[in-house]
Amino acid sequence: MINKFLISLCIASTIICCKGEYSKSEKSPESIANSVEAKTTNKENNVSLPESWRWKSQDKSRELTIKIVKLTSDSLIAQYCAVYGSGEKLDCDFEDNFNIKAAFDQKKGTYVGTFKSFFNSGKGICSIKRTDNSLTWKILKIPSGEYYAPDECVLQKNENILKTGSAQKNSESERISNVFPLNNNNISEKISLNTSADNNLKEIFKQQYQLDVDAFSELPSSGNYNLYLVNNVSGDSDLFYLITMKGQKFTDGLEISNSNGNEDSELMFEINKNYDISIFSQTNNKRKLINTFYLNSDGKFIKK
């Protein structure tokens, strides 16, 4: 009897000690996020998934949509689409690649976890607080690299969109259709050329071509890169270049137009909706196709 009593007492003491050590330990947001995949007995909330939440800035230049695909009392998995500069930057993925994983933090009463942008950024830390009427998004630690999600905002449920990715894809397809086909003759109708470029774009263009950026426009991109049309007026020449960038780094460039007032021949271009680039030599209103390129998913101009 004494031995059984001592064994029971040791077991009870061990359990109490473990509970005490656990209560004193503080879980980091990273460990909370990493525990999402380990949960196996989560109780599902009474919600219809997927569900979509949306926020738009007052000037309508920024937008965040969050699609929740898994929501339990313990964990949350979701995908965001962040729009910046009225569509100039799209931090989105049109496939089901979920970039938010979080676990419920009972002390904070929110889901806390990690997120990555679709510009291959490092991991950031975010919190998501969901009620029946709103979803509060907050970045607790910014990721390294490029991202366009707002630091903090309150989203409203988007009842009309069950698949955020499909809606954003349709929106981007419409924007591409509005810009392309693009050529020398319809530039002023299709796009606006800005005369104030940021210093990074100016420096990169100067390094590559020893020319200044006199005007530019960011065009819709079909891949994980930014596409710019850059104009330089050098003496009597009116030059246009296409350049691609990932983040702040130069990827590739192509001279697509050269109009010299002292010569009869001009270099002209046309870009279609499939990002095929045709370059023509034009003399006395007669055009001759001299080169064709296509733009691949990495932002490289490949000669056909």
Salt bridges, closest charged atoms under 4 A:
GLU26 OE1 - LYS107 NZ 2.92
GLU37 OE2 - LYS101 NZ 3.19
GLU51 OE2 - ARG130 NE 2.65
GLU51 OE1 - LYS157 NZ 3.59
GLU63 OE2 - ARG54 NE 2.67
GLU63 OE1 - LYS56 NZ 3.89
GLU88 OE2 - ARG175 NH2 3.74
ASP96 OD1 - LYS67 NZ 3.16
GLU146 OE2 - LYS89 NZ 3.92
ASP212 OD1 - LYS206 NZ 3.05
GLU218 OE2 - LYS89 NZ 3.99
ASP276 OD1 - LYS304 NZ 3.18
